[in-house]
Amino acid sequence: MEEIIVKEPREKIIKVGEKFKVQFVSMTHDARGVCKLNGKNKYNEELVNFPIFVNNAITNEEGIVELTEVKKTLGNAKIVKIFKDKTSPYRIEAICPIYSECGGCHLMHMNYEGQLKFKRSMVKQTLEKIGGFKELKVSQVIPSVDTVKYRNKVQIPFGSKKNKTICGFYKNQTHEIIPIEECFIQSDEMTEIVKFIRNLCNEFRIKGYDEEKGTGDIRHVLVRESTSTNEIMVVLVTLRKDIKNINELVTKLVNRHPKIVSVINNVNDEKTNVVLGKKSYKLYGKNYIEDILLGNKFRIGERSFYQVNPKTTEVLYQKAISLAKFKPTDNIIDAYCGIGTIGISAAKYVNHVYSVEIVEEAIKNAFDNAKINNINNIDFVCGKAEEQIVTWKKEGLQIDAIIVDPPRKGLDIKLMDTINEMDIKKVVYISCDISTLARDLKHFKELGYNFTTVYPVDMFPNTMHVENIVLITKE
Ligand SMILES: C[S@@+](CC[C@H](N)C(=O)[O-])C[C@H]1O[C@@H](n2cnc3c(N)ncnc32)[C@H](O)[C@@H]1O
Protein backbone atom coordinates (compact mmCIF):
# COMPACT_ATOMS: atom_id res chain seq x y z
CA MET A 1 0.00 0.00 0.00
CA GLU A 2 1.22 3.50 -0.80
CA GLU A 3 2.63 5.30 2.20
CA ILE A 4 0.78 8.52 2.90
CA ILE A 5 3.06 11.45 3.53
CA VAL A 6 1.18 13.78 5.81
CA LYS A 7 2.52 17.25 5.36
CA GLU A 8 2.48 19.70 8.18
CA PRO A 9 1.18 23.15 7.27
CA ARG A 10 3.04 26.48 6.86
CA GLU A 11 6.19 25.64 4.90
CA LYS A 12 4.58 23.19 2.46
CA ILE A 13 3.77 23.99 -1.15
CA ILE A 14 0.06 23.89 -1.84
CA LYS A 15 0.01 22.21 -5.23
CA VAL A 16 -1.86 19.49 -7.11
CA GLY A 17 -0.96 15.98 -5.95
CA GLU A 18 0.16 17.03 -2.45
CA LYS A 19 -1.50 15.32 0.50
CA PHE A 20 -2.47 17.16 3.67
CA LYS A 21 -3.83 16.17 7.04
CA VAL A 22 -6.92 18.29 7.58
CA GLN A 23 -9.98 18.96 9.68
CA PHE A 24 -13.24 19.92 7.96
CA VAL A 25 -14.44 23.13 9.52
CA SER A 26 -17.73 23.52 7.66
CA MET A 27 -19.75 22.47 4.62
CA THR A 28 -20.80 24.51 1.60
CA HIS A 29 -24.44 24.86 0.53
CA ASP A 30 -23.81 22.10 -2.03
CA ALA A 31 -22.52 19.77 0.68
CA ARG A 32 -18.77 19.91 0.04
CA GLY A 33 -16.55 19.79 3.10
CA VAL A 34 -14.33 22.83 3.67
CA CYS A 35 -10.83 22.68 5.18
CA LYS A 36 -8.18 25.39 5.40
CA LEU A 37 -4.50 25.02 4.52
CA ASN A 38 -1.52 27.14 5.44
CA GLY A 39 1.54 26.97 3.20
CA LYS A 40 3.05 28.53 0.11
CA ASN A 41 1.90 28.69 -3.50
CA LYS A 42 4.19 27.88 -6.41
CA TYR A 43 5.42 31.53 -6.46
CA ASN A 44 6.57 31.11 -2.85
CA GLU A 45 3.85 33.48 -1.62
CA GLU A 46 2.42 32.64 1.79
CA LEU A 47 -1.15 31.33 1.84
CA VAL A 48 -3.03 31.59 5.11
CA ASN A 49 -6.28 29.70 5.73
CA PHE A 50 -6.43 28.83 2.04
CA PRO A 51 -9.86 27.19 1.49
CA ILE A 52 -10.05 23.71 0.01
CA PHE A 53 -13.32 22.07 -1.05
CA VAL A 54 -13.75 18.32 -0.78
CA ASN A 55 -16.68 16.23 -2.01
CA ASN A 56 -18.33 13.90 0.53
CA ALA A 57 -16.53 15.34 3.56
CA ILE A 58 -18.54 16.15 6.67
CA THR A 59 -18.04 18.97 9.19
CA ASN A 60 -15.72 18.05 12.11
CA GLU A 61 -14.28 15.02 10.38
CA GLU A 62 -10.51 14.71 10.16
CA GLY A 63 -8.47 12.85 7.60
CA ILE A 64 -6.12 13.15 4.66
CA VAL A 65 -6.92 14.84 1.37
CA GLU A 66 -5.07 15.03 -1.93
CA LEU A 67 -5.21 18.30 -3.88
CA THR A 68 -6.75 17.93 -7.34
CA GLU A 69 -6.90 21.59 -8.34
CA VAL A 70 -5.31 24.76 -7.03
CA LYS A 71 -6.64 28.13 -8.18
CA LYS A 72 -5.70 31.63 -7.09
CA THR A 73 -8.09 31.86 -4.17
CA LEU A 74 -9.26 28.29 -3.53
CA GLY A 75 -8.53 24.66 -4.21
CA ASN A 76 -10.27 21.33 -4.62
CA ALA A 77 -9.22 18.01 -3.17
CA LYS A 78 -10.40 14.43 -2.81
CA ILE A 79 -10.56 12.33 0.33
CA VAL A 80 -7.69 9.87 0.74
CA LYS A 81 -8.95 8.66 4.07
CA ILE A 82 -11.05 9.75 7.01
CA PHE A 83 -9.53 8.81 10.36
CA LYS A 84 -11.64 6.15 12.06
CA ASP A 85 -11.89 7.97 15.38
CA LYS A 86 -12.67 11.26 13.61
CA THR A 87 -15.45 9.96 11.37
CA SER A 88 -18.77 11.78 11.61
CA PRO A 89 -21.56 9.86 13.39
CA TYR A 90 -23.72 10.75 10.37
CA ARG A 91 -21.44 9.05 7.82
CA ILE A 92 -22.85 5.98 6.06
CA GLU A 93 -21.94 3.98 2.98
CA ALA A 94 -23.92 5.46 0.05
CA ILE A 95 -26.43 2.92 -1.30
CA CYS A 96 -25.84 3.99 -4.89
CA PRO A 97 -22.74 2.53 -6.57
CA ILE A 98 -22.30 5.56 -8.85
CA TYR A 99 -22.94 8.14 -6.13
CA SER A 100 -19.46 9.66 -6.18
CA GLU A 101 -19.51 10.17 -9.98
CA CYS A 102 -23.13 11.14 -10.61
CA GLY A 103 -24.15 14.76 -10.11
CA GLY A 104 -27.73 13.95 -9.04
CA CYS A 105 -27.32 13.35 -5.29
CA HIS A 106 -25.07 15.19 -2.83
CA LEU A 107 -25.84 13.78 0.62
CA MET A 108 -26.03 10.01 0.22
CA HIS A 109 -22.92 9.61 2.39
CA MET A 110 -24.92 10.96 5.36
CA ASN A 111 -27.74 9.26 7.22
CA TYR A 112 -31.11 10.98 7.12
CA GLU A 113 -30.70 12.63 10.53
CA GLY A 114 -27.41 14.12 9.32
CA GLN A 115 -29.00 15.29 6.07
CA LEU A 116 -31.76 17.12 7.93
CA LYS A 117 -29.28 18.73 10.33
CA PHE A 118 -27.13 19.84 7.38
CA LYS A 119 -30.13 21.35 5.57
CA ARG A 120 -31.30 23.25 8.64
CA SER A 121 -27.88 24.74 9.27
CA MET A 122 -27.56 25.66 5.58
CA VAL A 123 -30.89 27.49 5.73
CA LYS A 124 -29.80 29.34 8.91
CA GLN A 125 -26.40 30.30 7.48
CA THR A 126 -27.81 31.55 4.18
CA LEU A 127 -30.52 33.61 5.86
CA GLU A 128 -27.86 35.24 8.00
CA LYS A 129 -25.30 35.71 5.22
CA ILE A 130 -27.60 37.03 2.50
CA GLY A 131 -30.47 38.49 4.50
CA GLY A 132 -28.61 39.50 7.66
CA PHE A 133 -31.27 37.64 9.69
CA LYS A 134 -29.57 36.56 12.89
CA GLU A 135 -32.70 36.25 15.00
CA LEU A 136 -34.97 34.55 12.48
CA LYS A 137 -36.08 31.15 13.78
CA VAL A 138 -35.58 28.12 11.56
CA SER A 139 -37.76 25.19 12.62
CA GLN A 140 -36.61 21.58 12.50
CA VAL A 141 -36.76 20.39 8.90
CA ILE A 142 -40.07 18.68 8.20
CA PRO A 143 -38.90 15.30 6.87
CA SER A 144 -39.83 13.70 3.56
CA VAL A 145 -42.43 10.92 3.69
CA ASP A 146 -40.08 8.69 1.67
CA THR A 147 -36.32 9.13 1.54
CA VAL A 148 -35.65 6.90 -1.48
CA LYS A 149 -37.54 6.25 -4.74
CA TYR A 150 -39.64 9.34 -4.10
CA ARG A 151 -39.25 11.17 -7.42
CA ASN A 152 -42.14 11.08 -9.89
CA LYS A 153 -40.19 12.57 -12.80
CA VAL A 154 -36.93 11.73 -14.54
CA GLN A 155 -35.18 13.44 -17.39
CA ILE A 156 -32.44 11.28 -18.88
CA PRO A 157 -29.97 12.48 -21.54
CA PHE A 158 -29.31 10.18 -24.50
CA GLY A 159 -25.97 10.09 -26.27
CA SER A 160 -23.86 7.96 -28.50
CA LYS A 161 -20.74 5.93 -27.77
CA LYS A 162 -18.93 3.61 -30.19
CA ASN A 163 -21.93 3.73 -32.54
CA LYS A 164 -24.35 2.65 -29.80
CA THR A 165 -27.10 4.71 -28.22
CA ILE A 166 -26.47 5.19 -24.52
CA CYS A 167 -28.32 6.99 -21.76
CA GLY A 168 -27.69 7.84 -18.13
CA PHE A 169 -26.85 10.63 -15.76
CA TYR A 170 -24.37 13.40 -16.36
CA LYS A 171 -21.12 12.90 -14.49
CA ASN A 172 -20.64 15.53 -11.80
CA GLN A 173 -20.24 18.99 -13.43
CA THR A 174 -19.77 17.54 -16.96
CA HIS A 175 -21.94 16.38 -19.85
CA GLU A 176 -20.32 12.96 -19.91
CA ILE A 177 -23.02 10.30 -19.62
CA ILE A 178 -22.69 7.59 -16.94
CA PRO A 179 -24.86 4.65 -18.08
CA ILE A 180 -27.99 4.16 -16.01
CA GLU A 181 -28.52 0.89 -14.15
CA GLU A 182 -30.48 1.80 -11.06
CA CYS A 183 -31.39 5.09 -9.41
CA PHE A 184 -32.31 5.21 -5.76
CA ILE A 185 -34.35 8.40 -5.82
CA GLN A 186 -36.68 7.50 -8.70
CA SER A 187 -39.01 4.53 -9.11
CA ASP A 188 -37.71 1.25 -10.55
CA GLU A 189 -40.37 1.25 -13.27
CA MET A 190 -39.24 4.64 -14.60
CA THR A 191 -35.65 3.39 -14.69
CA GLU A 192 -36.74 0.20 -16.51
CA ILE A 193 -38.70 2.25 -19.05
CA VAL A 194 -35.68 4.43 -19.84
CA LYS A 195 -33.39 1.41 -20.22
CA PHE A 196 -35.95 -0.34 -22.44
CA ILE A 197 -36.18 2.75 -24.67
CA ARG A 198 -32.37 2.77 -24.95
CA ASN A 199 -32.45 -0.92 -26.02
CA LEU A 200 -35.22 -0.22 -28.54
CA CYS A 201 -33.21 2.72 -29.94
CA ASN A 202 -30.32 0.33 -30.59
CA GLU A 203 -32.68 -2.24 -32.12
CA PHE A 204 -34.31 0.33 -34.42
CA ARG A 205 -31.08 2.26 -35.11
CA ILE A 206 -32.34 5.42 -33.51
CA LYS A 207 -29.15 7.30 -32.71
CA GLY A 208 -28.32 9.11 -29.46
CA TYR A 209 -27.53 12.81 -29.69
CA ASP A 210 -23.96 13.99 -30.22
CA GLU A 211 -23.87 17.28 -28.35
CA GLU A 212 -20.67 18.56 -29.97
CA LYS A 213 -21.63 17.84 -33.56
CA GLY A 214 -25.34 18.51 -33.03
CA THR A 215 -26.23 15.22 -34.78
CA GLY A 216 -28.27 12.12 -33.89
CA ASP A 217 -31.97 11.40 -33.36
CA ILE A 218 -32.88 11.25 -29.68
CA ARG A 219 -31.69 13.78 -27.08
CA HIS A 220 -33.62 13.08 -23.89
CA VAL A 221 -36.30 10.86 -22.46
CA LEU A 222 -38.58 12.31 -19.84
CA VAL A 223 -40.80 10.02 -17.78
CA ARG A 224 -43.49 11.14 -15.38
CA GLU A 225 -45.37 8.79 -13.11
CA SER A 226 -48.40 9.06 -10.87
CA THR A 227 -48.28 6.69 -7.93
CA SER A 228 -51.88 7.43 -7.01
CA THR A 229 -53.42 6.60 -10.42
CA ASN A 230 -50.58 4.42 -11.75
CA GLU A 231 -50.42 6.43 -14.98
CA ILE A 232 -47.13 7.06 -16.75
CA MET A 233 -46.21 9.61 -19.42
CA VAL A 234 -43.16 9.27 -21.68
CA VAL A 235 -41.73 12.17 -23.67
CA LEU A 236 -39.23 11.34 -26.40
CA VAL A 237 -37.21 14.47 -27.14
CA THR A 238 -35.82 14.19 -30.64
CA LEU A 239 -33.79 16.41 -32.92
CA ARG A 240 -36.38 16.20 -35.71
CA LYS A 241 -39.96 15.13 -36.24
CA ASP A 242 -40.68 11.79 -37.95
CA ILE A 243 -37.72 9.83 -36.68
CA LYS A 244 -37.61 6.54 -38.59
CA ASN A 245 -39.13 3.61 -36.64
CA ILE A 246 -40.32 5.79 -33.76
CA ASN A 247 -43.87 4.41 -34.01
CA GLU A 248 -42.56 0.83 -33.89
CA LEU A 249 -40.59 1.79 -30.77
CA VAL A 250 -43.72 3.22 -29.15
CA THR A 251 -45.77 0.09 -29.91
CA LYS A 252 -43.20 -2.16 -28.26
CA LEU A 253 -42.83 0.25 -25.34
CA VAL A 254 -46.52 0.46 -24.43
CA ASN A 255 -46.93 -3.30 -24.82
CA ARG A 256 -44.13 -3.92 -22.34
CA HIS A 257 -45.24 -1.14 -19.92
CA PRO A 258 -49.05 -0.95 -19.97
CA LYS A 259 -49.11 1.77 -17.29
CA ILE A 260 -47.96 4.18 -20.00
CA VAL A 261 -51.04 6.16 -21.01
CA SER A 262 -49.31 8.96 -22.88
CA VAL A 263 -46.35 9.13 -25.26
CA ILE A 264 -45.34 12.53 -26.62
CA ASN A 265 -42.70 13.38 -29.20
CA ASN A 266 -41.10 16.71 -28.37
CA VAL A 267 -38.85 18.20 -31.04
CA ASN A 268 -35.83 20.21 -29.96
CA ASP A 269 -33.54 21.25 -32.81
CA GLU A 270 -31.69 23.99 -30.96
CA LYS A 271 -28.15 23.88 -29.59
CA THR A 272 -29.19 24.37 -26.00
CA ASN A 273 -29.14 22.79 -22.56
CA VAL A 274 -32.89 23.35 -22.26
CA VAL A 275 -34.47 19.89 -22.48
CA LEU A 276 -37.80 20.56 -24.21
CA GLY A 277 -38.17 22.16 -27.62
CA LYS A 278 -41.06 24.33 -28.76
CA LYS A 279 -43.13 21.70 -30.62
CA SER A 280 -44.76 18.51 -29.35
CA TYR A 281 -46.77 15.76 -31.08
CA LYS A 282 -48.83 13.08 -29.43
CA LEU A 283 -47.68 9.59 -30.45
CA TYR A 284 -49.92 7.52 -28.17
CA GLY A 285 -52.82 7.91 -25.72
CA LYS A 286 -53.60 11.18 -23.91
CA ASN A 287 -51.48 14.28 -23.62
CA TYR A 288 -51.57 14.31 -19.82
CA ILE A 289 -51.48 12.01 -16.83
CA GLU A 290 -53.46 12.44 -13.64
CA ASP A 291 -52.31 12.44 -10.02
CA ILE A 292 -54.18 12.97 -6.76
CA LEU A 293 -53.08 15.48 -4.11
CA LEU A 294 -55.05 16.17 -0.92
CA GLY A 295 -58.09 14.46 -2.44
CA ASN A 296 -58.11 16.50 -5.68
CA LYS A 297 -57.27 15.09 -9.10
CA PHE A 298 -54.72 16.96 -11.22
CA ARG A 299 -53.98 16.72 -14.93
CA ILE A 300 -50.33 17.24 -15.74
CA GLY A 301 -49.04 17.96 -19.25
CA GLU A 302 -45.46 17.46 -20.35
CA ARG A 303 -44.56 21.15 -20.08
CA SER A 304 -46.36 21.82 -16.82
CA PHE A 305 -44.49 22.13 -13.56
CA TYR A 306 -45.45 19.53 -10.99
CA GLN A 307 -43.74 18.94 -7.62
CA VAL A 308 -41.44 15.90 -7.87
CA ASN A 309 -42.12 14.40 -4.43
CA PRO A 310 -45.93 14.08 -4.34
CA LYS A 311 -46.36 12.56 -0.86
CA THR A 312 -44.31 15.34 0.75
CA THR A 313 -46.03 17.93 -1.46
CA GLU A 314 -49.19 17.19 0.53
CA VAL A 315 -47.27 17.94 3.73
CA LEU A 316 -45.89 21.15 2.17
CA TYR A 317 -49.30 22.40 1.02
CA GLN A 318 -50.97 21.52 4.34
CA LYS A 319 -48.29 23.45 6.20
CA ALA A 320 -48.70 26.47 3.90
CA ILE A 321 -52.50 26.42 4.25
CA SER A 322 -52.37 26.00 8.03
CA LEU A 323 -49.89 28.89 8.41
CA ALA A 324 -52.15 31.14 6.33
CA LYS A 325 -55.16 30.62 8.65
CA PHE A 326 -57.56 31.56 5.84
CA LYS A 327 -61.03 32.87 6.59
CA PRO A 328 -64.11 31.89 4.50
CA THR A 329 -64.44 35.54 3.44
CA ASP A 330 -60.83 35.79 2.18
CA ASN A 331 -59.97 36.58 -1.43
CA ILE A 332 -56.52 35.24 -2.20
CA ILE A 333 -53.95 35.12 -5.00
CA ASP A 334 -52.04 31.98 -5.99
CA ALA A 335 -49.06 33.44 -7.88
CA TYR A 336 -46.86 31.08 -9.93
CA CYS A 337 -49.73 28.58 -9.74
CA GLY A 338 -48.49 25.88 -12.15
CA ILE A 339 -51.43 23.53 -12.79
CA GLY A 340 -53.38 25.11 -9.94
CA THR A 341 -52.48 22.61 -7.21
CA ILE A 342 -52.14 25.04 -4.30
CA GLY A 343 -55.05 27.29 -5.24
CA ILE A 344 -57.39 24.33 -5.78
CA SER A 345 -56.29 22.79 -2.46
CA ALA A 346 -56.91 26.12 -0.69
CA ALA A 347 -60.16 27.02 -2.49
CA LYS A 348 -62.48 25.31 0.00
CA TYR A 349 -61.15 27.50 2.84
CA VAL A 350 -61.67 30.88 1.12
CA ASN A 351 -64.14 32.99 -0.83
CA HIS A 352 -62.17 33.27 -4.09
CA VAL A 353 -58.76 32.38 -5.57
CA TYR A 354 -57.10 34.41 -8.35
CA SER A 355 -54.26 32.47 -9.96
CA VAL A 356 -51.53 33.36 -12.44
CA GLU A 357 -48.94 31.26 -14.26
CA ILE A 358 -46.66 31.91 -17.23
CA VAL A 359 -46.78 28.50 -19.00
CA GLU A 360 -49.79 28.17 -21.30
CA GLU A 361 -50.09 24.39 -21.07
CA ALA A 362 -50.02 24.56 -17.25
CA ILE A 363 -52.90 27.07 -17.31
CA LYS A 364 -54.88 24.79 -19.65
CA ASN A 365 -54.31 21.94 -17.17
CA ALA A 366 -55.31 24.27 -14.32
CA PHE A 367 -58.69 25.13 -15.97
CA ASP A 368 -59.39 21.39 -16.44
CA ASN A 369 -58.28 20.67 -12.89
CA ALA A 370 -60.71 23.18 -11.39
CA LYS A 371 -63.49 21.70 -13.55
CA ILE A 372 -62.86 18.02 -12.74
CA ASN A 373 -62.72 18.82 -9.04
CA ASN A 374 -65.88 20.98 -9.16
CA ILE A 375 -64.04 24.03 -7.84
CA ASN A 376 -65.92 27.14 -8.98
CA ASN A 377 -64.36 29.88 -6.86
CA ILE A 378 -61.07 30.06 -8.76
CA ASP A 379 -59.83 32.00 -11.82
CA PHE A 380 -56.67 31.45 -13.86
CA VAL A 381 -54.72 33.91 -15.98
CA CYS A 382 -51.81 33.05 -18.23
CA GLY A 383 -49.11 35.69 -17.83
CA LYS A 384 -46.32 37.02 -15.73
CA ALA A 385 -47.17 37.21 -12.03
CA GLU A 386 -45.36 40.55 -11.69
CA GLU A 387 -47.49 42.06 -14.49
CA GLN A 388 -50.81 40.42 -13.69
CA ILE A 389 -50.73 41.66 -10.09
CA VAL A 390 -50.44 45.24 -11.39
CA THR A 391 -53.54 44.61 -13.53
CA TRP A 392 -55.40 43.25 -10.51
CA LYS A 393 -54.34 46.31 -8.52
CA LYS A 394 -55.65 48.63 -11.26
CA GLU A 395 -58.93 46.68 -11.30
CA GLY A 396 -59.26 47.45 -7.59
CA LEU A 397 -59.14 43.84 -6.39
CA GLN A 398 -59.20 43.60 -2.58
CA ILE A 399 -56.89 40.77 -1.59
CA ASP A 400 -56.48 39.33 1.91
CA ALA A 401 -53.59 36.96 1.30
CA ILE A 402 -51.22 35.86 -1.44
CA ILE A 403 -49.37 32.57 -1.85
CA VAL A 404 -46.16 32.90 -3.87
CA ASP A 405 -44.26 29.83 -5.09
CA PRO A 406 -41.76 31.20 -7.61
CA PRO A 407 -39.01 29.36 -9.51
CA ARG A 408 -35.43 29.44 -8.16
CA LYS A 409 -34.81 33.03 -9.20
CA GLY A 410 -37.33 34.19 -6.62
CA LEU A 411 -39.71 37.13 -6.75
CA ASP A 412 -39.66 40.08 -9.07
CA ILE A 413 -39.24 43.27 -7.05
CA LYS A 414 -42.29 44.76 -8.82
CA LEU A 415 -44.42 41.92 -7.48
CA MET A 416 -43.31 42.54 -3.90
CA ASP A 417 -43.84 46.31 -4.24
CA THR A 418 -47.32 45.76 -5.66
CA ILE A 419 -48.21 43.36 -2.82
CA ASN A 420 -47.33 46.23 -0.49
CA GLU A 421 -49.20 48.84 -2.54
CA MET A 422 -52.32 46.62 -2.55
CA ASP A 423 -51.94 46.44 1.24
CA ILE A 424 -52.04 42.65 1.22
CA LYS A 425 -51.54 41.77 4.86
CA LYS A 426 -50.52 38.12 4.51
CA VAL A 427 -47.95 36.52 2.20
CA VAL A 428 -47.20 32.79 2.28
CA TYR A 429 -43.85 32.39 0.55
CA ILE A 430 -42.93 28.88 -0.64
CA SER A 431 -39.37 28.79 -1.91
CA CYS A 432 -37.08 26.19 -3.45
CA ASP A 433 -34.01 28.46 -3.19
CA ILE A 434 -32.94 29.75 0.18
CA SER A 435 -30.61 32.43 -1.29
CA THR A 436 -33.32 34.20 -3.25
CA LEU A 437 -35.75 33.72 -0.35
CA ALA A 438 -33.25 35.49 1.96
CA ARG A 439 -32.88 38.32 -0.57
CA ASP A 440 -36.66 38.70 -0.96
CA LEU A 441 -37.29 38.58 2.81
CA LYS A 442 -34.90 41.50 3.14
CA HIS A 443 -37.03 43.48 0.70
CA PHE A 444 -40.26 42.55 2.50
CA LYS A 445 -38.63 43.75 5.73
CA GLU A 446 -37.80 47.10 4.08
CA LEU A 447 -41.46 47.34 3.05
CA GLY A 448 -42.51 46.97 6.70
CA TYR A 449 -43.48 43.30 6.69
CA ASN A 450 -42.65 40.89 9.55
CA PHE A 451 -41.88 37.20 9.81
CA THR A 452 -40.62 35.08 12.67
CA THR A 453 -40.01 31.53 11.47
CA VAL A 454 -38.81 29.69 8.40
CA TYR A 455 -40.12 26.14 8.00
CA PRO A 456 -37.87 23.94 5.84
CA VAL A 457 -39.57 20.94 4.23
CA ASP A 458 -37.39 18.19 2.81
CA MET A 459 -38.84 17.63 -0.64
CA PHE A 460 -35.53 16.35 -2.02
CA PRO A 461 -33.84 13.74 0.22
CA ASN A 462 -30.25 12.80 -0.64
CA THR A 463 -29.77 16.02 -2.58
CA MET A 464 -28.63 19.41 -1.29
CA HIS A 465 -32.00 21.03 -2.02
CA VAL A 466 -34.69 21.96 0.47
CA GLU A 467 -38.02 23.75 0.20
CA ASN A 468 -38.93 26.49 2.71
CA ILE A 469 -42.15 28.16 3.79
CA VAL A 470 -42.43 31.53 5.53
CA LEU A 471 -45.50 33.42 6.67
CA ILE A 472 -44.94 37.16 6.07
CA THR A 473 -47.41 39.56 7.63
CA LYS A 474 -48.17 43.23 8.03
CA GLU A 475 -50.27 44.69 10.82
C1 LIG B 1 -41.95 26.31 -8.28
S1 LIG B 1 -43.16 26.23 -9.52
C2 LIG B 1 -44.61 26.22 -8.54
C3 LIG B 1 -45.86 25.73 -9.21
C4 LIG B 1 -47.03 25.37 -8.29
N1 LIG B 1 -47.27 26.38 -7.31
C5 LIG B 1 -46.85 24.01 -7.67
O1 LIG B 1 -46.68 23.90 -6.45
O2 LIG B 1 -46.89 23.02 -8.42
C6 LIG B 1 -43.05 27.81 -10.20
C7 LIG B 1 -44.02 28.08 -11.34
O3 LIG B 1 -43.86 29.44 -11.73
C8 LIG B 1 -44.02 29.55 -13.14
N2 LIG B 1 -43.40 30.83 -13.51
C9 LIG B 1 -42.11 31.12 -13.75
N3 LIG B 1 -41.96 32.44 -13.96
C10 LIG B 1 -43.17 33.01 -13.83
C11 LIG B 1 -43.66 34.35 -13.90
N4 LIG B 1 -42.85 35.37 -14.14
N5 LIG B 1 -44.96 34.55 -13.70
C12 LIG B 1 -45.82 33.53 -13.45
N6 LIG B 1 -45.41 32.25 -13.37
C13 LIG B 1 -44.11 31.99 -13.55
C14 LIG B 1 -43.36 28.28 -13.64
O4 LIG B 1 -43.80 27.96 -14.93
C15 LIG B 1 -43.80 27.26 -12.59
O5 LIG B 1 -45.01 26.66 -12.96
The ligand as a Gaussian input file, in Angstrom:
#p B3LYP/6-31G(d) Opt

LIG

0 1
 C      -41.949000      26.306000      -8.284000
 S      -43.161000      26.233000      -9.520000
 C      -44.615000      26.217000      -8.540000
 C      -45.859000      25.734000      -9.213000
 C      -47.027000      25.371000      -8.289000
 N      -47.266000      26.377000      -7.308000
 C      -46.846000      24.012000      -7.667000
 O      -46.678000      23.902000      -6.450000
 O      -46.891000      23.022000      -8.416000
 C      -43.051000      27.812000     -10.204000
 C      -44.018000      28.080000     -11.337000
 O      -43.861000      29.443000     -11.732000
 C      -44.015000      29.547000     -13.139000
 N      -43.402000      30.833000     -13.511000
 C      -42.110000      31.120000     -13.749000
 N      -41.958000      32.438000     -13.958000
 C      -43.175000      33.008000     -13.832000
 C      -43.664000      34.354000     -13.896000
 N      -42.850000      35.371000     -14.137000
 N      -44.963000      34.550000     -13.698000
 C      -45.821000      33.535000     -13.453000
 N      -45.414000      32.247000     -13.370000
 C      -44.109000      31.990000     -13.548000
 C      -43.361000      28.279000     -13.641000
 O      -43.804000      27.962000     -14.931000
 C      -43.804000      27.260000     -12.593000
 O      -45.013000      26.663000     -12.958000

